Structure formats: structure tokens, C-alpha cells
Amino acid sequence: MPLLETQPDALANTYARSLFELALEQGGQERAEELCSELEDVVELARADARFNEFLASRVLGVDARDRTLVAIFENRCSPIVLNFLRLLNRKGRLSHLPPIVQAFDLLVQERFGRVEVDVYTAVPIDDEQLSAIRSRLSQALGKEPVLHPYTDREMIGGIKLRIGDQLIDASVSARLRQMRERLNTSGGATVRGRASEMLDDRED
């Protein structure tokens, strides 16, 4: 059974808000953003590693055994508050709910501190200067501080795709070609057929 990749629900919001308030008590914005980054790293690890994903979500593994393993994996590798939070979810049988909890926590950070997480997909890795230019343009457009997460998508031909929350902005070459093909198949196709018919009529005259 894999981790639940769902939108935040009441349960996720409850856990996220409790952790968020604790983070604010311990260190304000900086602490909250640190915890958000650490939790996102845990979720990304689970997405990339099927065995770790199964370890977190499995209903077969006992609570005590998983708790010992969580300590062995994360002690001195993440902040104590993140480790304790993972152990709490384990005791409550909620570790499989980690992705929507982390997403809910991220939304709280964005709302409170005026930042927005943006996934940036390109066909080849982009350098710091290009990222800085994208960040500047997004900041002007959104009126918030964008936090960029660059990813390489080898299936892309070129261009760029941006995921902001649940919205995808696709400015890739593939998307442009697809739009061109769709136009040709609809109004564009009718225009081409009309011109071809006119040319044939002219030849018959």
C-alpha cells in the first residue's frame, strides 16, 4: 500500500496546524520554513524509493519496529521536531497520510509568509542565472516570494512547465506543437480544406 497522494483533508489540516503552531513558538518563520523543507524531503524520498514508501505506509509492520527504524534513519539527520512528528504519526497510525499533511503544512507557510512553491520543469538542467530570472518574473506576476524547485523532464523537447499548487502552466515546445495540431484539426483544418477546394475549382475552370 503506497502513501496517500491526496489533497489535504480535515485530518491533514489538523496535524499540519498543530505542527505549524509549534514551529512558530520555536522560531517563527525561519523555523517553519526549515521544517517544511525537511518534511518535503521526506515525502520526496518516499516518492523516489518504493521500499521507503512501503515502509512508511505498510500496515503489516508493527508500530514499535517502525519506530525503531525511524529513529535509526533520521536521528541526527533531521531536526528532532521532525523526527518526533514522524514518530507521532506512526503511533497514531497516520504515516500513510504524510503527503497531504505536508502539503497542508506548506499551504500554511505560504499563506502566513506570502511565499509560493513553484515546481519548474525543463528538458535540461537550468543554471542559477536562469532560475533567478524566472524567480524575478514570477515574483512580479504573483506578488509573492516564489520558492523554486527545478526538475529535469527528459520527455520534454524544450521550453518550460511550471506547477503552482494544483495549476500547471505549460509553455513547453510539446504543448505548443499540440496546440498547433489541435488548431489544424479544427478551424485550421477547415481552412486548409477550403483552400485546397478553391485550387481544384480553379484548375477545372
N, C-alpha and C positions, 0 to 999 in steps of 0.2 A: 504494500500500500504506500503510494508516494505522498509527499507533503501536499496539503490542500492549497492549490493555487487559485484562491477565490478572492473576491472583493471583501474589504473589511466589513464585518458584521458587528452586532452588538457585543458579542464576546470579545472580538479583536479590539474594538474600541475601548472596552473596559480595561483590559490588560495594558493596552498602549497608553491610556491616560494615566494609569497608576504609575507606570514606569516614567512617563514624561514628567509628572509632578515630582517624583523622587530625583530625577536628573536636575530639575530646576533648583531644588533645595540644595543639591550638592555642588552646583557650579554654574547654573544659569545656561545661557545659550551655548557657550563653548562645550559644556558637559553634555548637553542634549544632542548636539551635533556629533560629538565623539561617539556616543552610544548608538546613534542612528547609523553611523558609518560601520561600526563593529557588527551590529545586527545585520546590516545589509550584506556584509562579508560572509556571515554565517549562512545566510539564505543563498547567496551566490555559490558558495562551496557545495551546498546541498543540491543545487541545480546542476552543477558540473560533475558531481561524483555520485553515481547511483547508489553505491554502498553506504555512503554517509547519509544520503536521503532516506534510504530504507532503515538505517539505524535510528534516525530521529522519529520516523513515522511508524515503525513496527509495533504491532500490538502483542507480538509474541515475546519480545524481550522484556524481562522483568524491570520494574522501576529501580530497584537497588542496583542491579547490574548496569543499567544505563546511566545511573547517577555516577557510579564509579568511573565509567568510561568518559563521561562528560568532563569530570574533574581531570582525568588523565590527559585529555585532549586539550582543554582550554586553560587550565591553571597556568598562570604566568604568561599566557599568550593573548589574553584579552583582559579587560578590566573586571575586577571582582563583581561589580554590579551586573554585568552581562552574564557572567558565569552563574551567579546566583539566580538570575532571572530564568536562564535555561533550566536550571535545576528545579525551580519552582514550577515551570510549565511541565516538566517531567513528572513531578509529584502529583500534579493536578490532571495528568493525562492529556495535556494540551499541546505537546510539542508538535504534533502534526498540523496545528493551527498557526505555526510560526510565520509563514509568509504573509497572511493577511494582518497579523498583529504588527509585523514590521512595517507593512505598508501604512497601517493606521498611525503608527508612531511617526513615520516620515511625514504624513499629512499634517500632523500636529506641529511638527517642527517648521514646516513650510508656512502654515497659517500664522504661527506666532512670530516668526522672524523674517517673513517676507522673502523667502527663498523658494526656488522651484527646481526639482530634479529633472534633468533632461538627458535621455539616452541618445547618443549621437552615433549613427551607423554610417560607415563609409566603406568603399571597396578595398582601400588600402589604409594603413595607419596614417593619421594626420599628426602634424607636429604642434608644438606649443603655440607657435605664432598663429596657426590656423584656428586652433581652439580658442585663443584669445579673441580673434576676430569674430568667431561665432558667438562667444560669450557676450561680447560688446553689443552685437546686433540684437541678440535675444533680450538682453537687459533693457534696451531701449523699447523693444516691442512689447515686452511683458510687464515692465515696470517693477520687476523683482530681480533678485540676485539669482541667476541661473547656476546650478551646480551640475557640471557636465560630466557624463560618464561615456567615454569614447569606446566604441566596439568596431571590430572589423568584420564585415559580412562579405565573404568571398563570392557569394552568389550575385552580388551587385555588380553591374557593369561600370558604374560611375555615379557621380552626384552624391546626394546626402539624404538620409532619412532621420527625422527627429521624433522621438516619442516623449510627449509631455503628459504625464498622468496616463489617462486612457486614450489620449488622442495621438494619432500618427500623422505626421506631416511628411509626405513622401515626395521629395524633389529629386529622386534618383533617375538615372537615364532609362532604366527599365520602365519606370512609371510613365515617363514622357512618351516612350515608344508605345506603351499600352494605350495611352490616351489618344495618340495619333491613329493607332489601328482602330480604336473604337469609333473615332470620328469618320474614318474612311468607311467603316462598316455601316454607318448610319447616314448622316447628311452628306458626308464626303463621298460615300459610295454612290449615292443617288446622283450627285453632281458629275462624277466620272462617267456613269452610265449614260446620263443625258448628253454629255459632250460626245461620247462615242456614237450615240444615235444620230446626233446632228451631223457628224463627219460622214457617216454612212449615207445619210439622206443627201448630202452634198454630192457625194460620188455618184449616186444614182441619177441626179439631175445632169 
